[in-house]
Amino acid sequence: MQEQPYRLLLVLLETPGEVVSREELRSRLWSGDTFVDFDGSLRVAVRKLREALDDNAEDPRYIETLPKRGYRFLVPEVRRTDAPPEIAEPNDDLERLKTHASAVATRQSHKSLLKYGIAAVAVFILTTGGVFFWQQRTQAKSLTDKDVLVLADFANLTGDPVFDNALRRGLEVQLEQSPYLNLLSEDRIHHTLRLMDQPPGTQVTGQVAREVCVRTGTSAVLEGSIQNVGTRYVLNLRATNCHTGNVLDQEQTQVASKDEVLEAITRMARDFRKRVGESRTTLQKHNVPLAEATTASIEALKSYSLGLEAAASKTEGASIPYFKHAVELDPKFAMAYAYLGLMYGSSGSSELATLNIRKAYELADRVSENERFFISAYYYGRAAGNQEKARQICEEWAETYPGDPIPHAFLAGFIYPALANYDKAIEEARKGMEIAPDKGFFYVFLGANSLYAGRPTGSEEALRRASERELETVKLLLVQYDLAFLKDDRGGMQQAVKAAQGKPDSMDWMADRQAFSLAYAGQLQKARVLSRQATQLAQQQGDRERAAQFTVRSALWEAFFGNVREAKQGAASALGLVSNREVEYGAAIVSGLAGDSRQAQALADHLESGFPEDTSIRFSYLPVIHAILALNRGDPAGAIHALEAAIPYELGSPRCAVVGFYGSLYPILFRGEAYLAAGKGPEAAREYQRLIDHRGIMIGDPVSVLARYGLARSYALSGDASNARSQYKEFLALWKEADLDLPVLQKARAELTELH
């Protein structure tokens, strides 16, 4: 406690329960010749004293304000004693406080108050203690909500490896509950260590932690340690200004057993938040104990921590075994299930992502407020598929925790794209980049959404900025490939392919990307080879879902291009690998195009009954399947009517496009087919022109090439032979090297001949 608040405490303790007037406080705290802003200085002294006592002006336990009169200490009786009460453990803090109190009292000639002050402070300290727990702390210098902290690794001096990683992560979990504090992201720490030429696995402690702090322009380093003292454990926590070296705050806690360590971390985090200036309101609202917010198992927490580190420094796939082990150790570990779901989803395993986030959602009563936001948003976005609900949660989450980048990642990555709002998706990606400039997925989201919005310069910016920060992910390579494809830059496409070679997590995606570009050019024989290669690579990595996505997309090419037998075989193979929402949707389209309406209807019924809230299913999958079934019945008007449900989000990117790169704009494509079947050429031409105008949204889907062919047929149906011939020639030029046996190619050539 600073001197002035301490002197104020001594004055109030002189007459406990009685009012001390403002005039008396002026004379006792400031000499007559001292020039001071009395009102302001007194308010500050009272506020700091209340903070030290954990008191509240609105609901006081110790110090009551009497407006225009003064203040009163509410304790009706103060124990008077010349010696501290007997305690089980010696407390060096008490002796230091005695010495400090004596010096203050002597300087102020208030020797009679010393007993009051020592006793009051001693009682206050000792009430926080007990047989197995004591604390020592210094008064924290306030940090603001603009300051950023580097959370260093805990120094484990016990020799017990169970504490490695676990305690730092536990402290991080507790501090991240605070809307007030900002921690430097794991990605930023790893990126800075690379710039410092530090080898992988370097412990962020001591001078390394301080250099990370200085290089990133953050405010302070928060360091912890644990060591044995006999059979007990002593934990230390210290915050240091990395620019001046000044200690801002420190605290020490002792516990009797390993089982009490996580509880001690909870207390230390809470007290640190209190001392650095966080409000009582947010502390009460966002302060779930670690055992409830995360896990009571140190071993599970360690595995969870290793998973987060692997996700930050390696790949999504590398983190999955750690999260799986964490939930094996603690089957009620909600956040481990949530991150397991997120990692599966990021790597293309939709069904596994859904299963794990559902489990996390079932356990959400055991988590903190910010973890509940995470789980709820991902549950509604992934498992339930209700993107409007997910959007509402993420917007509230971002407002409550403005320093958390993840709500912006969800909004930019799959929520706003599904809702056809690419401008907002780009905006959220940029917000995320400001908060966490070393998280590669924000550059992916900026690049991909810029392509969808028809702004290739935004994609170029994303790739350039990611390169400047030396960020490398497979999804960035896909953005690079897609941008080069749109610009017809064969050299740029080959560069991306070359960069993926030798990287198991990238090679299957890139083989699939090459297959797409070949299929787009009508070279299905070559595309099949690369698609099978992509499928095999995914299976070798144990990712059956991604293999199924590659397989069903290949089946869709065959169906759209007229190869019915190959299409049916591909759909059956995909369903044999895995049966998730996206694979079932692709298989339903294939079945419908191949004339198997019964199979298509069965898959549609399963999707509708299983996922009644899902935005992609309600506004994209079902309208498209129902339109195909109506066309099979010879009912184009019914197809057009079925597709009305898709209108709100038909320019969006449904989940199948996000995880499998097919299905975008299919409602527009089949509306064009329905208008053709109804003999409405101008209306059909309008729909196909929309596909051409939004080519970037269908990137990765070879079906987009059929927009030219559809536009040619629309002009021919309208009697506009000149424009029809022009569009047929455009289509045939794109397919100048196409396989000659493709049914759709043969049909287009025959129709062009008839026009002549």
Buried (B, 14 or more C-beta within 10 A) or exposed (E): BEBBBBBBBBBBBBBBEEBBEBEBBBEBBBEEEEEEEBEEBBEBBBEBBBBBBEBEEEEBEBBBBEEEEBBBBEBEEBEEEEEBEEBEEEBEBBEEBBEBBBEBBEEBEBEEBBBBBBBBBBBBBBEEBEEEBBBBBBBBBBBEEEBBBBBBBBBBBBEEEBBBBBBBBBBBBBBBBBBBBBBBBBBBBBBBBBEEEBEEEBBBBEEBBBBBBBBBEBBBBBBBBBBEEEEBBBBBBBBBBBEEEEBBBBBBBBBBEEEBBBBBBBBBBBBBBBBBBBEBEBBEEBBBBBBEBBBBBBBBBBBBBBBBBBBBBEBBBBBBBBBBBBBEBBEBBBBBBBBBBBBBBBBBBBBBBBBBBBBBBBBBEBBBBBBBBBBBBBBBBBBBBBBEBBBBBBBBBBEBBEBBBBBBBBBBBBBBBBBBBBEBBBBBBBBBBEBBBBBBBBBBBBBBBBBBBBBBEBBBBBBEBBEEBEBEBBBBBBBBBBBBBBEEBEEBBEBBBEBBEEBEBBBBBBBBBBBBBBBBBBBBEBBBBBBBBBBBBBBEBEBBBBBBBBBBBBBBBBBBBBBBEBBBBBBBBBBEBBBBBBBBBBBBBBBBBBEBBEBBBBBBEBBBEEBEBBBBBBBBBBBBBBBBBBBBEEBBEBBBBBBEBBEEBBBBBBBBBBBBBBBBBBBBBBBBBBBBBBEBBEBBBBBBBBBBEBBBBBBBBBBBBBBBBBBBBBBBBBEBEEBBBBBBEBBBEBBEEBBEEBEBBEEBBEBBEEEE
